[in-house]
Amino acid sequence: MGMPLELNTMIVTKGREQREQSNNSFKLEKEGYRLYPLDIPIEVRKTKEADTSGTAVIKKLEWENQSTVITYELVSLNSTN
């Protein structure tokens, strides 16, 4: 039996990101199993259609209970909105 898997090339937060103790580190839980590139800069957006709000590097990816949790470090910020 196969496992549904989505490949993502940008981080879409929908405002659900949680700031970690480090100032530029965030954690985001997404529904389903998703694969992201690790250790390379990718765009961060609030929605798919929104302008890029910054650039981040994903440091950790976890799959568990039909969800994906990523920990990423924001390396540049384009807007505070």
Backbone bond lengths (Angstrom), bond angles and torsions (degrees), N, CA, C in turn:
res aa  C-N    CA-C-N  psi(-1)  N-CA   C-N-CA  omega(-1)  CA-C   N-CA-C  phi
1 M - - - 1.450 - - 1.525 108.84 -
2 G 1.316 116.30 136.73 1.458 121.64 -177.60 1.519 112.79 -83.06
3 M 1.311 114.27 163.97 1.466 121.51 177.66 1.519 107.57 -115.81
4 P 1.352 118.36 123.43 1.466 119.23 177.71 1.534 110.10 -65.61
5 L 1.327 115.86 133.27 1.457 121.20 -176.74 1.517 109.08 -140.82
6 E 1.317 116.12 132.72 1.462 121.73 178.89 1.527 108.50 -111.03
7 L 1.321 117.05 134.06 1.465 122.10 177.18 1.527 108.81 -97.80
8 N 1.319 117.66 125.66 1.455 122.49 -178.08 1.519 111.22 -118.85
9 T 1.355 115.20 140.53 1.464 120.06 178.75 1.522 111.93 -117.69
10 M 1.330 116.73 7.66 1.465 121.56 172.52 1.526 108.01 -149.71
11 I 1.312 115.89 160.23 1.457 121.91 178.76 1.524 107.32 -99.11
12 V 1.333 116.90 121.22 1.465 122.67 176.47 1.526 106.39 -111.27
13 T 1.334 116.96 112.34 1.465 120.96 -170.39 1.529 114.51 -88.63
14 K 1.319 117.82 -31.93 1.469 122.73 -174.00 1.534 111.24 51.41
15 G 1.331 115.93 26.42 1.468 121.54 177.54 1.511 114.61 75.24
16 R 1.325 119.04 14.32 1.469 122.18 -175.95 1.525 113.68 -101.05
17 E 1.317 117.80 5.42 1.462 119.95 -179.33 1.523 110.22 -70.01
18 Q 1.328 116.18 150.05 1.463 121.91 178.11 1.519 108.52 -121.49
19 R 1.320 115.37 128.69 1.468 119.83 179.97 1.523 109.29 -72.99
20 E 1.313 115.64 134.25 1.459 122.22 175.83 1.527 108.70 -85.59
21 Q 1.318 117.51 -178.22 1.464 120.87 -178.77 1.526 111.71 -64.02
22 S 1.321 116.71 -34.61 1.459 120.42 175.55 1.530 108.33 -72.07
23 N 1.320 118.37 140.63 1.466 122.14 -175.33 1.516 114.43 -57.79
24 N 1.307 118.52 -38.57 1.455 121.31 -174.61 1.521 113.32 -104.24
25 S 1.316 118.55 11.53 1.452 122.56 -177.70 1.528 110.50 -105.34
26 F 1.337 115.99 134.58 1.460 121.89 -177.27 1.512 109.76 -133.03
27 K 1.336 116.17 155.58 1.448 122.58 175.68 1.517 107.40 -124.04
28 L 1.335 116.62 138.97 1.461 122.11 -178.16 1.514 109.15 -139.54
29 E 1.334 116.24 128.64 1.462 121.31 176.69 1.518 108.67 -104.78
30 K 1.336 116.00 130.03 1.464 122.83 179.60 1.528 108.33 -121.25
31 E 1.317 115.92 146.07 1.455 121.55 178.36 1.527 110.34 -73.54
32 G 1.315 117.33 139.90 1.459 122.04 179.13 1.521 111.82 85.07
33 Y 1.335 114.57 173.40 1.460 120.65 178.91 1.523 108.94 -92.01
34 R 1.327 115.51 125.66 1.466 121.91 -177.84 1.517 109.25 -131.57
35 L 1.312 114.70 146.45 1.459 120.60 177.82 1.523 108.57 -116.74
36 Y 1.317 116.16 129.21 1.462 123.21 -179.86 1.524 108.94 -122.71
37 P 1.327 117.69 152.86 1.470 119.31 173.13 1.527 109.98 -70.80
38 L 1.307 116.60 136.90 1.466 121.55 179.73 1.521 110.53 -100.55
39 D 1.318 114.84 146.83 1.465 123.12 172.22 1.526 115.29 61.29
40 I 1.327 118.15 23.35 1.468 121.23 171.10 1.526 107.94 -132.22
41 P 1.327 119.03 147.25 1.464 121.46 -178.26 1.536 111.75 -66.56
42 I 1.339 116.14 132.39 1.466 122.16 174.10 1.523 109.02 -135.31
43 E 1.335 116.11 160.64 1.464 122.06 -177.83 1.524 111.78 -70.90
44 V 1.338 114.89 148.14 1.457 122.39 172.53 1.520 106.73 -118.03
45 R 1.340 116.41 129.74 1.466 122.11 178.61 1.510 109.66 -136.27
46 K 1.339 116.57 153.67 1.472 120.44 175.48 1.517 110.75 -74.66
47 T 1.338 117.51 -39.79 1.462 123.41 174.40 1.523 107.50 -135.37
48 K 1.331 117.04 167.12 1.468 120.29 179.64 1.517 112.07 -59.25
49 E 1.341 116.45 -37.45 1.464 121.38 -175.79 1.525 113.70 -85.75
50 A 1.324 118.28 -13.52 1.466 122.25 -176.37 1.529 110.95 -71.38
51 D 1.326 114.88 160.17 1.463 120.22 173.41 1.524 109.27 -66.55
52 T 1.299 115.97 156.51 1.463 121.36 177.90 1.521 109.41 -64.56
53 S 1.338 116.59 127.40 1.462 119.43 179.48 1.523 111.74 -95.77
54 G 1.315 117.43 -11.92 1.454 120.47 178.28 1.518 111.54 173.89
55 T 1.317 113.87 -171.53 1.461 121.77 178.38 1.522 107.61 -128.76
56 A 1.334 115.88 140.06 1.463 120.37 -178.09 1.514 110.24 -137.43
57 V 1.336 114.39 161.23 1.454 122.24 174.22 1.529 106.90 -120.56
58 I 1.330 116.70 122.09 1.462 120.92 179.59 1.524 108.37 -78.66
59 K 1.333 114.61 126.32 1.462 121.04 -177.29 1.523 112.40 -102.46
60 K 1.354 117.44 -24.90 1.460 120.23 -176.07 1.515 109.10 -149.38
61 L 1.335 116.77 140.56 1.457 123.36 179.02 1.524 107.72 -134.01
62 E 1.335 116.77 127.73 1.461 121.07 -179.10 1.529 109.81 -128.88
63 W 1.330 116.62 135.21 1.461 122.48 173.92 1.516 108.37 -111.72
64 E 1.339 116.21 129.34 1.457 119.76 178.79 1.520 109.55 -165.78
65 N 1.327 117.04 135.88 1.468 122.93 174.35 1.525 112.97 52.08
66 Q 1.323 116.96 50.21 1.463 122.61 177.40 1.532 113.23 61.84
67 S 1.328 117.38 28.12 1.463 120.23 177.31 1.530 110.07 -142.78
68 T 1.315 114.48 161.94 1.453 122.69 178.70 1.527 108.42 -121.38
69 V 1.307 116.70 132.24 1.461 121.62 175.68 1.520 107.75 -118.32
70 I 1.342 115.74 123.87 1.464 119.58 177.01 1.530 108.98 -114.65
71 T 1.304 115.05 144.35 1.456 122.40 172.00 1.515 105.75 -115.34
72 Y 1.328 115.80 122.80 1.463 119.23 -176.76 1.515 110.88 -132.77
73 E 1.327 114.45 156.11 1.457 122.43 178.73 1.518 108.53 -111.37
74 L 1.307 116.60 123.73 1.466 121.83 178.36 1.522 108.02 -75.81
75 V 1.336 116.23 121.21 1.468 120.14 -177.91 1.518 112.69 -102.92
76 S 1.351 116.97 -20.93 1.467 119.90 173.08 1.519 108.44 -152.36
77 L 1.335 115.08 150.43 1.461 121.94 -178.41 1.526 108.52 -126.30
78 N 1.336 116.01 125.15 1.470 119.80 -178.70 1.528 112.07 -91.42
79 S 1.330 117.17 -28.35 1.458 121.29 -176.56 1.521 109.58 -153.18
80 T 1.295 116.84 149.84 1.467 120.01 177.65 1.515 112.02 -91.30
81 N 1.321 118.77 -3.85 1.472 122.10 -179.07 1.504 111.78 -86.79
